[in-house]
Amino acid sequence: MATLVTMAQAKLQLRIPTDESDADISMKLDQAEAIVINKCNSTAWWRAVTPTWTAATVPRGVHAAILIVLTHLYEHRGDDMGMDEKLWEAVDRLIVAFRDPVIS
């Protein structure tokens, strides 16, 4: 179950005023959160930090990235589901401070 973005915030983002789609939104919110947190969890240090975040303490960039991925998942229901590179670029820009740099 998603814990970093509330259902009210998700519905506001998706512009859905009714409760009819709550189950679908909840499922996609869980998926969006997992996708973004997985990208943040690039090292053991971050894997220890991200579980401590709550809806009140999650960094705003991570929060925004979850909402962006949620919107993509909600609007693209499998027929054109590819996560395009512009989506990933937007997510990466938002969470760059919450990932360790890659050193080669």
C-alpha positions as CSV (number, residue, x, y, z in Angstrom):
1,M,0.0,0.0,0.0
2,A,1.3,3.4,-0.9
3,T,2.4,5.5,2.0
4,L,4.2,8.5,0.5
5,V,1.3,10.0,-1.5
6,T,-2.2,10.1,-0.1
7,M,-5.3,9.1,-2.0
8,A,-6.5,12.7,-1.9
9,Q,-3.2,13.9,-3.4
10,A,-3.4,11.2,-6.1
11,K,-7.0,12.1,-7.0
12,L,-6.2,15.8,-7.1
13,Q,-3.2,15.0,-9.5
14,L,-5.4,12.9,-11.7
15,R,-8.4,15.3,-11.5
16,I,-10.7,12.6,-10.3
17,P,-13.4,13.9,-7.9
18,T,-15.3,10.7,-7.3
19,D,-14.6,7.5,-5.4
20,E,-15.4,5.1,-8.3
21,S,-11.8,4.6,-9.4
22,D,-10.2,4.4,-5.9
23,A,-9.2,0.7,-6.2
24,D,-7.5,1.3,-9.6
25,I,-5.9,4.5,-8.4
26,S,-4.6,2.8,-5.2
27,M,-3.1,-0.1,-7.3
28,K,-1.3,2.4,-9.6
29,L,-0.2,4.5,-6.7
30,D,1.4,1.5,-5.1
31,Q,3.1,0.7,-8.5
32,A,4.3,4.3,-9.0
33,E,5.7,4.5,-5.5
34,A,7.6,1.2,-6.0
35,I,9.1,2.4,-9.3
36,V,10.4,5.7,-7.9
37,I,11.6,4.2,-4.6
38,N,13.4,1.5,-6.6
39,K,15.2,4.2,-8.5
40,C,16.1,6.0,-5.3
41,N,17.4,2.8,-3.6
42,S,20.7,2.7,-5.6
43,T,22.8,1.9,-2.6
44,A,22.5,0.3,0.8
45,W,22.6,3.7,2.4
46,W,19.5,4.9,0.5
47,R,17.8,1.5,1.0
48,A,18.0,2.2,4.8
49,V,16.8,5.8,4.4
50,T,13.7,5.5,2.1
51,P,11.7,3.2,4.5
52,T,11.8,6.0,7.0
53,W,9.9,8.4,4.8
54,T,6.2,9.0,5.4
55,A,3.7,11.1,3.5
56,A,4.7,14.0,5.8
57,T,8.5,13.6,5.4
58,V,9.0,12.4,1.9
59,P,11.2,14.8,0.0
60,R,9.1,17.0,-2.4
61,G,11.1,15.9,-5.4
62,V,10.4,12.2,-4.7
63,H,6.7,13.1,-4.1
64,A,6.5,14.9,-7.4
65,A,8.2,12.0,-9.2
66,I,5.7,9.5,-7.8
67,L,2.8,11.7,-9.0
68,I,4.3,11.9,-12.5
69,V,4.7,8.1,-12.7
70,L,1.2,7.7,-11.3
71,T,-0.2,9.9,-14.0
72,H,1.6,8.0,-16.7
73,L,0.4,4.6,-15.4
74,Y,-3.2,5.9,-15.1
75,E,-3.3,7.4,-18.6
76,H,-1.5,4.6,-20.4
77,R,-3.3,1.4,-19.6
78,G,-1.2,-1.1,-21.6
79,D,-1.9,-0.2,-25.2
80,D,1.0,2.3,-25.2
81,M,2.6,1.5,-21.9
82,G,6.2,2.1,-22.8
83,M,7.9,4.3,-20.3
84,D,9.4,6.8,-22.7
85,E,12.7,8.5,-22.1
86,K,11.1,11.9,-21.4
87,L,9.2,10.4,-18.4
88,W,12.5,8.9,-17.1
89,E,14.3,12.2,-17.6
90,A,11.7,14.0,-15.6
91,V,11.8,11.5,-12.8
92,D,15.6,11.4,-12.7
93,R,15.7,15.2,-12.5
94,L,13.3,15.2,-9.6
95,I,15.1,12.5,-7.6
96,V,18.7,13.3,-8.4
97,A,19.5,14.5,-4.9
98,F,18.2,11.2,-3.5
99,R,20.5,8.9,-5.4
100,D,24.2,8.4,-5.1
101,P,26.3,9.4,-8.1
102,V,27.7,6.7,-10.3
103,I,31.5,6.8,-10.5
104,S,33.2,5.2,-13.3
